Amino acid sequence: MVNAKIEIGQEEMTTLIEIMLNSPVNVKKRKIGRIFSTICLVVMIFYTVFVFSIHDYALIFVGVAFVILFAWFSLNGGVTLQKSVYKRMEKKLDEKLKSGIREYSFDMNGVSVVSDIGSGFNKWDAFKSWGEFKEYIYLKRYDDQTIIVKRRDLSKEEYDELLTLLKKNLTEEK
């Protein structure tokens, strides 16, 4: 059995957002969005050159605006957009969910959670994957809730035992 305790603060909330941004699903969505935006960018450049040749200044303005929009999204707009959505979602959360102490117990059967607002037990079947991000180990449930544990708060033996439990029961997220 491995016991871990973490105090949720702004650093942990920022880490949760970064974990969500780096999930394979979100990376794939941004890649598809980037490809689509690049294709639209090329089309809009040709369109803008065409309307420039016929001297329709109102349509030139629209074309340039879309060129700028698609160029922004092709470069880094997807990350910025997703990050702003996650930050807005975080601001809407109740303060009790964004702070406080969480205590986790990991064993052969699953994970016990104790916090200021309640307690519960999740069997390993409730989780879809686990991974390591910066100084954290995280577990993702099927309902997209995430548990994080600081690596530095675990002894070497606890860390090794936790990794053994995770590798035995869950798929590692790449």
C-alpha positions, -999 to 999 in steps of 0.1 A, spaced: 0 0 0 12 35 -9 -1 65 9 3 100 -6 -8 134 5 -10 166 -16 -22 201 -10 -40 214 -41 -30 250 -50 -24 271 -81 7 251 -91 -13 219 -92 -42 235 -111 -18 248 -137 -2 213 -139 -36 198 -144 -43 222 -173 -9 213 -189 -16 176 -185 -50 180 -203 -33 201 -231 -7 174 -236 -31 145 -237 -30 125 -269 -66 134 -277 -60 172 -275 -27 169 -294 -45 151 -322 -73 177 -323 -48 205 -326 -29 187 -353 -61 182 -373 -70 219 -367 -35 230 -378 -38 210 -410 -73 224 -417 -61 260 -409 -31 257 -432 -52 245 -461 -77 274 -454 -48 298 -452 -35 288 -486 -70 292 -501 -75 326 -485 -41 338 -498 -52 329 -533 -86 345 -527 -71 377 -514 -47 380 -543 -76 374 -567 -99 401 -551 -69 425 -550 -65 421 -588 -102 431 -593 -98 460 -568 -127 450 -545 -113 466 -513 -141 454 -490 -133 418 -499 -96 424 -497 -101 434 -460 -121 403 -453 -95 381 -471 -66 397 -451 -86 392 -418 -91 355 -426 -54 351 -437 -43 365 -403 -68 343 -384 -58 311 -402 -21 320 -399 -25 325 -362 -43 292 -357 -18 274 -379 11 286 -358 -1 283 -322 -37 293 -320 -50 259 -310 -29 257 -279 -38 293 -269 -75 286 -275 -76 253 -256 -57 268 -227 -81 297 -224 -111 273 -224 -95 253 -196 -87 284 -176 -123 296 -179 -135 262 -167 -111 264 -138 -124 298 -128 -160 284 -127 -150 256 -103 -160 259 -66 -131 270 -44 -134 237 -24 -125 218 -56 -95 240 -64 -78 239 -30 -73 218 1 -56 186 11 -61 153 -7 -49 120 7 -46 90 -15 -41 53 -7 -31 30 -35 -34 -7 -31 -41 -39 -51 -78 -31 -52 -77 5 -63 -74 41 -50 -89 56 -18 -94 93 -18 -100 115 13 -104 153 10 -120 182 29 -153 176 10 -156 138 12 -140 105 7 -143 76 -17 -128 45 -33 -122 38 -70 -114 4 -83 -86 2 -109 -113 -3 -135 -124 33 -130 -91 46 -144 -81 46 -181 -45 56 -179 -16 70 -160 15 90 -168 43 112 -155 44 149 -161 72 171 -147 74 162 -110 39 146 -109 24 112 -114 -12 114 -127 -41 89 -131 -70 97 -154 -104 83 -147 -129 75 -174 -150 105 -165 -119 127 -172 -111 134 -135 -74 134 -128 -55 124 -96 -20 139 -92 7 130 -68 40 147 -63 70 124 -69 92 142 -45 67 135 -17 72 97 -21 101 77 -9 120 57 -34 103 25 -22 68 41 -23 75 54 -58 87 20 -70 56 3 -54 33 29 -69 48 24 -104 44 -14 -100 7 -10 -91 1 14 -120 19 -7 -146 1 -38 -134 -34 -22 -135 -34 6 -160 -21 17 -194 7 43 -195 -3 74 -214 24 84 -239 
